[in-house]
Amino acid sequence: MLRRWDFLVAGIMMILAGAFLAHAIQTSGGVSLREVRFAGDGGLTQSALLYVPKTATAAHPAPAILASHGYINTREMQSPFAIELARRGFVVLAIDMAGHGYSEGAVGQVKDLGGAAALRYLQSLPFVDKANIGLEGHSMGGVPVVAAAADQPVGYRAMVLEGSTPGFLGAKAPERINNLAVVFGQYDEFAPLMWGEPKGSLIADSKKLAKLFGTPGPVLVGKIYGDTADGSARVLENPPVTHPWEHFSRAGVGGAIDWFQKTLVGEAAPKAAGDQIWIWKDVGTGIAFIGFVSLLIGTFEVLLLTPWFASLNNAPQPTAERRGGKWWLAFALTAAVPALTFYPLMKVGVFFFPMQLFPQSVQNQLIVWALINALITLALSFVVRGGKPAFTTDWPKSAAIAVLTVGVGYLSLVIVDAVFKVDYRFWVLGLHPLDGRHALMAIPYLILWAVFFLVALRALAANLAVKGEGFIVQGSLWKIAMSLGFLVLLVVQYATLFKTGLLFTPKEPLNTIIAIQFVPLLAVVGAIAAITYRRTNSYVPGALICALLLSWYVTAGTATHWYPGFKLPTPGAQRSR
């Protein structure tokens, strides 16, 4: 009996400990954190997190920073910058770009992605020093901050572009940017798109950068060009990091801290750029994410103890006596096929254009990948077929236990968000509550994800379950089978990048970064599949749990593209985002 409660208790403890740690870090030094909504352009409402140091008051206004995340991310991605700047005495407004997170609208509906309205809102706060405002944006987050600068050329004093460039995606840029720092990784996957150079390590030779800095020759890293007093100052930082690391590294965060402390005045608690504690916030939310997975498994275990769900308890009935040749073939195909088909099918997926029922371009691409992989799995089942599996499936109760299991996990996040103002995340892996708009949006996607997981987890249970195998061995092997292909793909990509300065597939920077999330997510799928099958002799409860989880995860975390009046893009334009 006690073992059935272990996962539940451990999950609750990890969630509470991780969320408390994360909250303590992001409010360090008496910083207050709250969610805000404000009017955007075009009648849209925008969302942001507002960090206010205790020293910022109407009587003593503080310098402030407008910070923006990049494409298919949310405001929480800027927490390293926000935490460090706020603990130094800066007010920080970390926005959800239009079409992202809790901000209304869609990508392309508001050309500046909400930057101008966000700057106006920041200026309206009585505890903000309007003469000392900085702008910071990562990747596509450069669009709103540069657009805000174009809208108000004298409404800010300094800017930091992390892995970004002025005029990105054709966005409006001012004739002159005040006191600009460019932080661009030596291994940034988007160097050709941003600065016209094949490698991030060659950005100093960029003609576009030289023109921006007003110098005829290569730009010297670390040298300050111009004068901060008249707003002409420029500096380039070129740390040895990738595009996603620019907002998740001491070097990337430190470059922004150093520049704003040089160009803005009035911070109450200046500190060295290397004095950083933000990583512990992500450690905390990472622990909470692991706790969330444990809570899901624990909830499922406990529900099986209740009288109504007791009939789902069935011993597994694998067909394989041992791990022979067919088992290893099935293992290899399970690991390899999803990764090998990822790039080609994501290309095919651009033709699944955003529409009212399926409004998210990236999720549409992932759905195409998933459904075609389901067809491939069905076809391969004739190759690796062993004995006929005997599953014990009760569809109504399987659906009910899946909804209740994920519902408890969802409730835990709602409570954590309300009490601690954190979500479950680590770096690019992030899960946060759905608002009403996204909850409705997730329903059609849920149906398609369910098709994929029903096929995929049936194949997993039919081909990889072995008689007499212990939980630790089975759970470990299923997690490896699900995630190994993407792990190998990423090792190949980034080993090549760190050796040559280019990805193994240089034209796939965005999809490669998207693939990073697949390693932990598919490992979680493998763990859920193993324990639900072992308890019920069915693949259905685990498949429905995973479908609910993935439709929630992707819908909440990616960008929305369809809106009334939306015009179909060309595939090339769609992929360039």
PELINHU-V582221 format. One record per residue. N is the residue number from 0. D_FIRST is the distance of its C-alpha to the first C-alpha in whole Angstrom. Layout:
n->{N/N}
d_first->{D_FIRST/D_FIRST}
This chain:
n->{0/1/2/3/4/5/6/7/8/9/10/11/12/13/14/15/16/17/18/19/20/21/22/23/24/25/26/27/28/29/30/31/32/33/34/35/36/37/38/39/40/41/42/43/44/45/46/47/48/49/50/51/52/53/54/55/56/57/58/59/60/61/62/63/64/65/66/67/68/69/70/71/72/73/74/75/76/77/78/79/80/81/82/83/84/85/86/87/88/89/90/91/92/93/94/95/96/97/98/99/100/101/102/103/104/105/106/107/108/109/110/111/112/113/114/115/116/117/118/119/120/121/122/123/124/125/126/127/128/129/130/131/132/133/134/135/136/137/138/139/140/141/142/143/144/145/146/147/148/149/150/151/152/153/154/155/156/157/158/159/160/161/162/163/164/165/166/167/168/169/170/171/172/173/174/175/176/177/178/179/180/181/182/183/184/185/186/187/188/189/190/191/192/193/194/195/196/197/198/199/200/201/202/203/204/205/206/207/208/209/210/211/212/213/214/215/216/217/218/219/220/221/222/223/224/225/226/227/228/229/230/231/232/233/234/235/236/237/238/239/240/241/242/243/244/245/246/247/248/249/250/251/252/253/254/255/256/257/258/259/260/261/262/263/264/265/266/267/268/269/270/271/272/273/274/275/276/277/278/279/280/281/282/283/284/285/286/287/288/289/290/291/292/293/294/295/296/297/298/299/300/301/302/303/304/305/306/307/308/309/310/311/312/313/314/315/316/317/318/319/320/321/322/323/324/325/326/327/328/329/330/331/332/333/334/335/336/337/338/339/340/341/342/343/344/345/346/347/348/349/350/351/352/353/354/355/356/357/358/359/360/361/362/363/364/365/366/367/368/369/370/371/372/373/374/375/376/377/378/379/380/381/382/383/384/385/386/387/388/389/390/391/392/393/394/395/396/397/398/399/400/401/402/403/404/405/406/407/408/409/410/411/412/413/414/415/416/417/418/419/420/421/422/423/424/425/426/427/428/429/430/431/432/433/434/435/436/437/438/439/440/441/442/443/444/445/446/447/448/449/450/451/452/453/454/455/456/457/458/459/460/461/462/463/464/465/466/467/468/469/470/471/472/473/474/475/476/477/478/479/480/481/482/483/484/485/486/487/488/489/490/491/492/493/494/495/496/497/498/499/500/501/502/503/504/505/506/507/508/509/510/511/512/513/514/515/516/517/518/519/520/521/522/523/524/525/526/527/528/529/530/531/532/533/534/535/536/537/538/539/540/541/542/543/544/545/546/547/548/549/550/551/552/553/554/555/556/557/558/559/560/561/562/563/564/565/566/567/568/569/570/571/572/573/574/575/576}
d_first->{0/4/6/6/7/9/12/12/13/15/17/18/19/21/23/24/25/27/28/30/31/33/34/36/37/39/40/41/45/44/44/43/42/42/42/45/47/51/53/54/57/57/56/52/50/48/45/45/43/46/45/48/48/49/53/53/55/58/60/59/58/56/57/54/53/52/50/49/46/47/46/43/42/41/42/39/41/43/41/42/46/45/43/46/49/47/47/51/52/52/51/49/49/46/47/45/48/49/47/44/41/42/46/47/49/49/51/54/55/56/58/57/53/53/55/58/56/54/56/58/55/55/58/58/55/57/56/57/60/61/64/61/58/57/55/53/51/50/51/51/51/54/55/55/56/59/60/59/62/64/64/65/66/67/64/62/63/61/58/56/55/52/52/55/58/61/61/58/58/61/60/63/64/66/69/68/65/65/64/62/59/58/55/54/52/54/51/51/51/53/56/59/57/58/61/62/62/60/57/56/58/61/61/64/66/65/68/66/65/69/70/67/68/72/72/74/72/69/67/66/62/62/65/66/69/71/70/67/70/71/68/69/67/65/62/61/57/56/53/51/49/48/48/44/44/47/45/42/44/46/49/49/48/50/53/53/52/56/58/57/57/61/62/60/61/60/56/55/53/54/53/53/52/50/48/45/41/40/38/35/35/34/32/30/30/29/26/25/25/23/20/21/20/17/17/18/15/12/14/14/10/9/12/11/9/12/15/17/16/14/17/17/14/16/17/19/23/25/28/29/29/30/31/35/38/37/33/35/37/35/33/36/37/34/35/39/40/38/40/43/43/42/46/48/46/45/49/49/47/50/51/48/50/49/49/48/45/44/45/44/46/43/41/43/44/40/40/42/41/38/39/42/39/37/40/41/37/38/41/40/37/41/41/38/37/35/33/33/29/27/25/23/24/24/26/26/22/22/24/22/19/21/23/20/19/22/23/20/22/25/25/23/27/29/28/28/32/33/32/32/35/33/31/29/31/33/36/37/33/33/31/32/32/34/37/38/41/38/36/38/39/36/36/38/37/33/35/36/33/31/34/34/30/30/32/31/27/28/31/28/26/28/30/28/25/25/24/21/21/18/17/19/22/22/21/23/26/25/26/29/30/30/31/34/37/37/36/39/41/41/42/45/46/46/47/50/50/50/53/55/54/54/51/50/51/53/53/50/49/47/45/44/43/41/39/38/35/34/33/30/29/29/27/24/25/24/21/20/22/20/16/17/19/16/14/17/20/22/24/24/21/22/25/25/23/26/29/28/27/30/32/31/32/35/37/36/37/40/44/45/49/50/51/54/57/55/58/56/57/58/55/57/56/53/52/54/52}
